[in-house]
Amino acid sequence: MYGVERLKDRMYEVNAMGVALALMDWDQQTNMPSGGAEARAEQVGILSTKLHESLVSDQTRAALGQAEAEAESEDDRALARVVRRELDLATKLPSELVGRKALLATQGHELWMKARKANDYAMFRPILGELVEICKEEAGHLGFTDHPYDALTDQYEEGATAAGWQAMFDGIRQPLVELIEETQLASPIEDGFLVGQWPAEKQASFTWAVIQKLGFRGESGRQDAAPHPFCTNFSVNDVRLTNRYNEVVTSSLYSGLHEAGHGLYEQNSPATWDRTPLAGGVSLGIHESQSRTWENIIGRSRAFWQWCYAPLREAFPALPDVGPEAVYKANCTVKPSLIRVEADEVTYNMHIMVRFELECDMVAGKLDVKDLPEAWNEKYRQYLGIVPETDAVGCMQDVHWSSGSIGYFPTYSMGNVLSYQIWACLQRDLGDTDAMLTRGDFAPILAWLVEKVYRHGSKYKPTELIQRVTGKPLGPEDYLAGITSKYRAVYGLA
Amino acid sequence: MYGVERLKDRMYEVNAMGVALALMDWDQQTNMPSGGAEARAEQVGILSTKLHESLVSDQTRAALGQAEAEAESEDDRALARVVRRELDLATKLPSELVGRKALLATQGHELWMKARKANDYAMFRPILGELVEICKEEAGHLGFTDHPYDALTDQYEEGATAAGWQAMFDGIRQPLVELIEETQLASPIEDGFLVGQWPAEKQASFTWAVIQKLGFRGESGRQDAAPHPFCTNFSVNDVRLTNRYNEVVTSSLYSGLHEAGHGLYEQNSPATWDRTPLAGGVSLGIHESQSRTWENIIGRSRAFWQWCYAPLREAFPALPDVGPEAVYKANCTVKPSLIRVEADEVTYNMHIMVRFELECDMVAGKLDVKDLPEAWNEKYRQYLGIVPETDAVGCMQDVHWSSGSIGYFPTYSMGNVLSYQIWACLQRDLGDTDAMLTRGDFAPILAWLVEKVYRHGSKYKPTELIQRVTGKPLGPEDYLAGITSKYRAVYGLA
């Protein structure tokens, strides 16, 4: 058999087990009765091992070797390259270490939940120290030239390095600090009218209708309630979004737009690549650029609300008739706050910078976990002008470190920055996007993103895709220009 | 490692893949968007193969051999016995035949759907012929002494034979024919008041409340809407029921009671056996006896409605206040009809007899598929006094044959017959069950069933379990006595 076909067969097997695991996870977060947790954890553990065995098996290696030798088309070479990277990442780490980290991550996650609840950093500190140590070990096995962080972050964003992230943050830090200060000195924006008793079913159906209006194919996806919004998929034609419903009328809409951004990227991979590693978004940062595009650039635009105001009022007649401009501005308030996941578009990257700088220092051995709370609080004071009163709303707020995910956070900021960089190109090509948004015509925008980004799935390396789409490497200019002009206008600043 | 422990580890692996497949199936029938079907089918195919490989692997064989040699406790010997049977069933058939049948079953199912829709038996006939032939081949590989049907039906009900089923049906045929005739000559029972516009959510919440009142643990299960009611489970503490909602107010209640009967059996397997083949109901026939107990013996009793009438009226205030006796009788009407899945408790077994006799003759080569419609219609005339006007509502109504499931149908009748045989023992032990049902006190009944049946999971062979619980082999006496006295009373017959 032709090597690429053999390789695809191996990948279909890996995919089947990966989808089983993804479905188990989705089910656990949307449907599973509490009694099911114990057996589910065991079953997930077993299937994860089977998936790993299948990926690193001699058969996969043989098929990959043959495919690398025989691949003739660009797509086939891309497939071989992507599998090689997956296989390398899966085999560079000794399975003893993988098992040890998985155990530590489970324990870490449990202890973190308890410690956060009890606001007791001392309870979490020892295992966090162990997690940092195992990440350093990991970095040693994965290999790096400049900084152990490079090896860690590359797992989440191919080609990323500590220095690269540092440059990204250096480019946006000071302008953001200044923009935040300016907005805080301006008159506050009225947003109290967004709060009310909005039926969850109404929020769900309204958001689902808007999402489909964007171009998300309803027959190839669904939206369910879950404690946290996320997007997962089992094929290009089965993309699941989750959402949660609270007292802010537009909160679930924005969660929905965010997850739909991820979902649109997944749904628009070529169907011929389905169930292979070429299908689906290429990296965390590029994925996040798409969720942010639909959530922030589109959903938090004046033009979007020109269109969406009427459907919103129709869905929620109890909402006072304040007009589209007031709803737009109410959804663009800037306010330094302690919790990352609740942060607005402008302050969000400051939260990430804090985490990036601290985790870099931790894996470099420059910051001891015992000093983390103090360092955390100092950076919040410096970047956001506020200081957490407790570690629960400070350095223990996020799940990531508790399971040893170090190097992940910067991909969120990359998404924010890149979204504007791509959007600037889209605008150059399409012209008056505001006119499109005002009439709720998302088709040309989606078509452009499909053509330039989504249809390429994971074929190109992230850095290569950015270059192809925007003609330059990731840089802060478009982001700063976009966010500064938008929020200065919102706050009526000169 | 001790052989039994090794064997359990192997079975945990098989279980993890089986649960992944069961979850994929549940998801497909409850949630999956239509676009997901194509990839799902491929993923299911791959995981099924992996499960089979894992079951028949050298590792499983070695562990089983060691376990058989070392097992000291009754439970350990039972585990080895059950796995041996599974392994034998999975290996007696050449994989070439298994693959050929799977393909034929898929094609058969598709052709059947088309042919049924078009009411065109000629379209279905050729592939049905092939399916019968492959079942004969299967029987040859599985081995049998008297009748090829024995080998086929044993796959669904361990120890069952054509002669055994024949004896069961011979015991009930004539009395049922007579009971049906008698009821049809009596004054018809009013049941029109059950029909109305009953909100699906209300039906769902009412049924779910009743099911939990029976003792079904809500934290270890759930109920979802699906085109067909079924029960599946992913562990003893995660048992999923499905239901569907129509214009008959008690229809979803009875589907719910039926599936909850299956579910109670699963939930009450010992937790220590979870994820091994010892957990869960032992055979199709014994499983069905439990669904029928809760649906028919309990749910279709006068005493049950003494209790359930008030909750029903509360849930559906638009229902006329006809009183519990009228609701009871309305749910116990007997009427010969063409469609098995809509049949009442008395006529149901006649539908099964028709199928059993025809499938026996087909695999014995006594009945050619070209003569099936005529033979079918003749038996319906003989047993139920009615003749299908089309094959779509005649010999093409069921899914089973279209995927080559021959030998399955009689387990439904076994469930009906056995439910009364077990219930007679329960009544002897517990005394006045009517008083319990009248006050909605299901706990003693469930406790008895757990003690006698459910807690044994799959430890004993079906025939052995029947003997242990009822002190005799399966026989028609209790069933005939129970059903005759009940329906004579309902219809006011002497």
Boltz contact constraints between the chains, C-beta under 6 A:
constraints:
  - contact:
      token1: [A, 13]
      token2: [B, 46]
      max_distance: 6.0
  - contact:
      token1: [A, 16]
      token2: [B, 43]
      max_distance: 6.0
  - contact:
      token1: [A, 16]
      token2: [B, 46]
      max_distance: 6.0
  - contact:
      token1: [A, 16]
      token2: [B, 47]
      max_distance: 6.0
  - contact:
      token1: [A, 19]
      token2: [B, 43]
      max_distance: 6.0
  - contact:
      token1: [A, 20]
      token2: [B, 20]
      max_distance: 6.0
  - contact:
      token1: [A, 23]
      token2: [B, 23]
      max_distance: 6.0
  - contact:
      token1: [A, 33]
      token2: [B, 219]
      max_distance: 6.0
  - contact:
      token1: [A, 33]
      token2: [B, 220]
      max_distance: 6.0
  - contact:
      token1: [A, 33]
      token2: [B, 221]
      max_distance: 6.0
  - contact:
      token1: [A, 33]
      token2: [B, 222]
      max_distance: 6.0
  - contact:
      token1: [A, 33]
      token2: [B, 238]
      max_distance: 6.0
  - contact:
      token1: [A, 34]
      token2: [B, 219]
      max_distance: 6.0
  - contact:
      token1: [A, 35]
      token2: [B, 219]
      max_distance: 6.0
  - contact:
      token1: [A, 35]
      token2: [B, 220]
      max_distance: 6.0
  - contact:
      token1: [A, 35]
      token2: [B, 237]
      max_distance: 6.0
  - contact:
      token1: [A, 36]
      token2: [B, 235]
      max_distance: 6.0
  - contact:
      token1: [A, 36]
      token2: [B, 237]
      max_distance: 6.0
  - contact:
      token1: [A, 36]
      token2: [B, 238]
      max_distance: 6.0
  - contact:
      token1: [A, 39]
      token2: [B, 235]
      max_distance: 6.0
  - contact:
      token1: [A, 39]
      token2: [B, 274]
      max_distance: 6.0
  - contact:
      token1: [A, 39]
      token2: [B, 275]
      max_distance: 6.0
  - contact:
      token1: [A, 43]
      token2: [B, 16]
      max_distance: 6.0
  - contact:
      token1: [A, 43]
      token2: [B, 19]
      max_distance: 6.0
  - contact:
      token1: [A, 46]
      token2: [B, 13]
      max_distance: 6.0
  - contact:
      token1: [A, 46]
      token2: [B, 16]
      max_distance: 6.0
  - contact:
      token1: [A, 47]
      token2: [B, 16]
      max_distance: 6.0
  - contact:
      token1: [A, 219]
      token2: [B, 33]
      max_distance: 6.0
  - contact:
      token1: [A, 219]
      token2: [B, 34]
      max_distance: 6.0
  - contact:
      token1: [A, 219]
      token2: [B, 35]
      max_distance: 6.0
  - contact:
      token1: [A, 220]
      token2: [B, 33]
      max_distance: 6.0
  - contact:
      token1: [A, 220]
      token2: [B, 35]
      max_distance: 6.0
  - contact:
      token1: [A, 221]
      token2: [B, 33]
      max_distance: 6.0
  - contact:
      token1: [A, 222]
      token2: [B, 33]
      max_distance: 6.0
  - contact:
      token1: [A, 235]
      token2: [B, 36]
      max_distance: 6.0
  - contact:
      token1: [A, 235]
      token2: [B, 39]
      max_distance: 6.0
  - contact:
      token1: [A, 237]
      token2: [B, 35]
      max_distance: 6.0
  - contact:
      token1: [A, 237]
      token2: [B, 36]
      max_distance: 6.0
  - contact:
      token1: [A, 238]
      token2: [B, 33]
      max_distance: 6.0
  - contact:
      token1: [A, 238]
      token2: [B, 36]
      max_distance: 6.0
  - contact:
      token1: [A, 274]
      token2: [B, 39]
      max_distance: 6.0
  - contact:
      token1: [A, 275]
      token2: [B, 39]
      max_distance: 6.0
